[in-house]
């Protein structure tokens, strides 16, 4: 088993769509740029109970140095706090109260659709109400889309990494995302792999019209990946890491991160118990077998386990460096993976108990 794990990590490091960029880089990142053309942009911000972050987030969007026309469509997704009252007043900000969510729609997708219904620009930037943007961000996104004729430009923004729980688990979240969706394959028009990160998605309006608007992904809880898949079937997408935007959402405790993972983990597995078993077995073989063999095995089994564990940690170093974490966290990746495996199992058990997915005091029920 340790030999198989070593072969798997050799494949991931060398052939898995550039999953591991080596010790010197952690994935594609857009350098600040200015676009040659300046199409108008509508920025759609779905917001539900974001009173703590909405003021700085909207201020950062209003401060964009984009030379073209842009406005912000702030969609109130049935907030029960002071979210809308705390948004700064500006002629470029349009507040939109979302209508009651129809049956069969997820909350965020419905709020995105409500913003889209008021949009008029050829380019649309969907961003979350907890994302802080560098003034150069919008220009950089538009420059990428216009230069390469892309239908979707998305970035995984820098996540908050302050508390002990965040320092231990957040870099691994991005690492595992890249393992699941290698950016090189997402960005390859000949590959079927498609993904996006919901915090930043610049989309062409004509691409959305082609897929039938947000109705095409109405029930999706993992809306960003669903949107990328729909758009890539007939268009071009690009996904990278952002150095120009960061999330303000805190996860101070392990329980907060557990709930974040469990919210969509079983949905990611299409609510299939067979896929859950395969996923847990595969993750166990990849992340848990190497250290177990390194400690408990002997001979070639121990050597293979040590080599696989070392290669596993080496692939993690670029992400640790990105989040300014010590390389000493790398050997602990199996323990981090064990936490993610447990949260995934917890997600499935929630569905089995009839709880289903829940987020921001809104439940979506269990698997049918």
NORLIN-V861085 format. One record per residue. RES is the residue in one small letter. SS is DSSP state (A for helix, B for strand, O for the rest). BURIAL is + if it has 16 or more other ideal C-beta (glycine too) atoms within 10 Angstrom, else -. D_FIRST is the distance of its C-alpha to the first C-alpha in Angstrom with 2 decimals. Layout:
res->{RES	RES}
ss->{SS	SS}
burial->{BURIAL	BURIAL}
d_first->{D_FIRST	D_FIRST}
//
This chain:
res->{x	x	x	x	x	x	x	x	x	x	x	x	x	x	x	x	x	x	x	x	x	x	x	x	x	x	x	x	x	x	x	x	x	x	x	x	x	x	x	x	x	x	x	x	x	x	x	x	x	x	x	x	x	x	x	x	x	x	x	x	x	x	x	x	x	x	x	x	x	x	x	x	x	x	x	x	x	x	x	x	x	x	x	x	x	x	x	x	x	x	x	x	x	x	x	x	x	x	x	x	x	x	x	x	x	x	x	x	x	x	x	x	x	x	x	x	x	x	x	x	x	x	x	x	x	x	x	x	x	x	x	x	x	x	x	x	x	x	x	x	x	x	x	x	x	x	x	x	x	x	x	x	x	x	x	x	x	x	x	x	x	x	x	x	x	x	x	x	x	x	x	x	x	x	x	x	x	x	x	x	x	x	x	x	x	x	x	x	x	x	x	x	x	x	x	x	x	x	x	x	x	x	x	x	x	x	x	x	x	x	x	x	x	x	x	x	x	x	x	x	x	x	x	x	x	x	x	x	x	x	x	x	x	x	x	x	x	x	x	x	x	x	x	x	x	x	x	x	x	x	x	x	x	x	x	x	x	x	x	x	x	x	x	x	x	x	x	x	x	x	x	x	x	x	x	x	x	x	x	x	x	x	x	x	x	x	x	x	x	x	x	x	x	x	x	x	x	x	x	x	x	x	x	x	x	x	x	x	x	x	x	x	x	x	x	x	x	x	x	x	x	x	x	x	x	x	x	x	x	x	x	x	x	x	x	x	x	x	x	x	x	x	x	x	x	x	x	x	x	x	x	x	x	x	x	x	x	x	x	x	x	x	x	x	x	x	x	x}
ss->{O	A	A	A	A	A	A	A	A	A	A	A	A	A	A	O	O	O	O	O	O	O	O	O	O	O	O	O	B	O	O	O	O	O	O	O	O	O	O	O	B	B	B	B	B	B	B	O	O	O	O	O	O	A	A	A	A	A	A	A	A	A	O	O	O	O	O	O	O	B	B	B	B	B	B	B	O	O	O	O	O	O	A	A	A	A	O	O	O	O	O	O	B	B	B	B	B	O	O	O	O	O	O	O	O	O	A	A	A	A	A	A	A	A	A	A	A	A	O	O	O	O	B	B	B	B	B	O	O	O	B	B	B	O	O	O	A	A	A	A	A	A	A	A	A	A	A	A	O	O	O	B	B	B	B	B	B	B	O	O	O	O	O	A	A	A	A	A	A	A	A	A	A	A	A	A	A	A	A	A	O	O	A	A	A	A	O	O	O	O	O	O	O	O	O	O	O	O	O	B	B	B	B	B	A	A	A	A	A	A	A	O	A	A	A	A	A	O	O	O	O	O	A	A	A	A	A	A	A	A	A	A	O	O	O	O	B	B	B	B	B	B	B	B	B	B	B	O	O	O	O	O	O	A	A	A	A	A	A	A	A	A	A	A	A	A	A	A	O	O	O	O	A	A	A	A	A	A	A	A	A	A	A	A	A	A	A	A	A	A	A	A	A	A	A	A	O	O	A	A	A	A	A	A	A	A	A	A	A	A	A	A	A	A	A	A	A	A	A	A	A	A	O	O	O	O	A	A	A	A	A	A	A	A	A	A	A	A	A	A	A	A	A	A	A	A	A	A	A	A	A	A	O	O	O	B	O	B	B	O	O	B	B	O	B	O	O	O}
burial->{+	+	+	-	+	+	-	+	+	-	-	+	-	-	-	+	+	+	+	+	+	-	-	-	-	+	+	+	-	+	-	-	-	-	+	-	-	-	+	-	+	+	+	+	+	+	+	+	+	+	+	+	+	+	-	-	+	+	-	+	+	+	-	+	-	+	-	+	-	+	+	+	+	+	+	+	+	+	+	-	-	-	+	+	-	-	+	-	-	-	-	-	+	-	-	+	-	+	-	-	+	-	-	-	+	+	+	+	+	+	+	+	+	+	+	+	-	-	+	-	+	-	+	+	+	+	+	+	+	+	+	+	+	+	-	+	+	+	+	+	+	+	+	+	+	+	-	-	-	+	+	+	+	+	+	+	+	+	+	+	+	-	+	-	+	+	+	+	+	+	+	+	+	+	+	+	+	+	+	-	+	+	+	+	+	+	+	-	-	-	-	-	+	+	+	+	+	+	+	+	+	+	+	+	+	-	+	+	-	+	+	-	-	+	-	+	+	+	-	+	+	+	+	+	+	+	+	+	+	+	+	+	-	-	+	+	+	+	+	+	+	+	+	+	+	+	+	+	+	-	+	-	-	+	-	-	+	+	+	+	+	+	+	+	+	+	+	+	+	-	+	-	-	-	-	+	-	-	+	+	-	-	+	+	+	+	+	+	+	+	+	+	+	+	-	-	+	-	-	-	+	-	+	+	+	+	+	+	+	-	+	+	+	+	+	+	+	+	+	+	+	+	+	-	+	-	-	-	+	+	-	-	+	+	-	+	+	-	+	+	+	-	+	+	+	-	+	+	-	+	+	-	-	-	-	+	+	-	+	-	-	-	-	-	-	-	-	-}
d_first->{0.00	3.79	5.36	5.07	6.18	8.61	9.88	10.47	12.37	14.23	15.33	16.44	18.26	19.99	20.52	20.32	24.09	24.71	22.61	22.55	26.08	25.38	26.80	30.25	30.17	28.59	29.80	33.14	36.11	39.71	42.33	45.63	47.81	50.97	51.28	53.88	54.90	55.39	54.79	55.46	52.52	52.31	49.84	48.68	47.55	46.60	47.27	46.83	47.76	47.24	50.35	48.61	47.46	49.70	52.51	50.58	48.44	51.54	53.33	50.56	50.84	54.62	54.33	52.53	54.29	53.89	57.19	57.08	58.00	55.53	55.75	53.55	53.24	52.19	51.27	51.73	49.10	51.05	50.79	52.21	52.63	54.69	52.42	55.15	57.85	55.97	55.39	57.83	60.76	60.97	62.54	59.22	57.49	57.82	56.86	55.81	55.58	53.01	54.37	52.79	49.32	49.48	47.35	44.06	43.81	41.52	43.60	42.58	42.80	46.24	47.36	46.19	48.18	51.22	51.10	50.64	53.73	55.81	54.28	56.38	54.68	52.73	49.82	48.23	46.12	44.17	43.25	42.55	45.14	43.10	42.52	44.72	45.61	46.80	50.22	48.79	46.01	47.86	49.37	45.99	44.46	47.52	47.54	44.00	44.81	48.15	47.12	44.34	45.72	42.78	43.02	40.63	39.86	37.55	36.20	33.79	36.26	35.56	34.62	36.22	34.31	36.66	35.70	32.88	31.00	31.56	30.57	27.25	26.36	28.55	27.08	23.66	25.48	26.65	23.34	21.56	24.61	24.26	20.59	21.78	24.96	24.85	28.49	28.90	28.09	30.32	33.07	32.74	35.34	33.54	30.33	30.24	28.36	30.95	31.11	33.65	34.16	37.01	38.61	39.98	40.56	43.49	44.25	47.01	49.31	49.59	45.81	46.01	49.04	47.21	44.46	47.06	46.81	44.79	45.35	42.54	40.02	42.23	39.74	36.85	35.46	33.24	36.39	35.46	32.55	34.68	37.61	35.68	34.38	37.93	39.48	37.04	37.76	41.09	41.03	39.31	37.37	36.20	33.93	33.55	33.71	37.15	38.98	42.14	41.27	39.70	39.18	41.37	39.51	38.44	35.46	36.62	34.40	30.83	32.38	33.87	30.58	29.00	31.85	31.57	27.92	28.51	31.59	29.84	26.09	26.50	29.09	26.66	24.54	27.82	28.12	25.66	23.74	21.48	20.67	20.27	17.59	15.72	16.31	15.27	11.97	11.42	12.72	10.73	7.39	9.47	11.57	10.62	7.07	8.40	11.58	10.49	8.58	11.66	13.96	12.73	10.61	12.64	13.25	10.94	7.94	10.57	11.91	8.95	8.66	12.42	12.72	10.72	12.75	15.81	15.59	15.14	18.22	20.06	20.00	21.53	24.35	26.74	26.86	27.38	30.18	31.68	32.04	33.28	30.50	29.51	26.41	25.56	24.35	21.39	19.16	20.02	18.51	15.66	18.63	20.52	17.82	17.82	21.59	21.41	19.05	21.58	24.48	23.12	22.90	26.35	27.63	26.73	28.35	31.42	31.80	31.45	34.21	36.39	36.35	34.69	34.67	37.30	38.52	41.78	43.23	42.65	40.54	39.27	38.41	35.38	33.88	36.52}
//
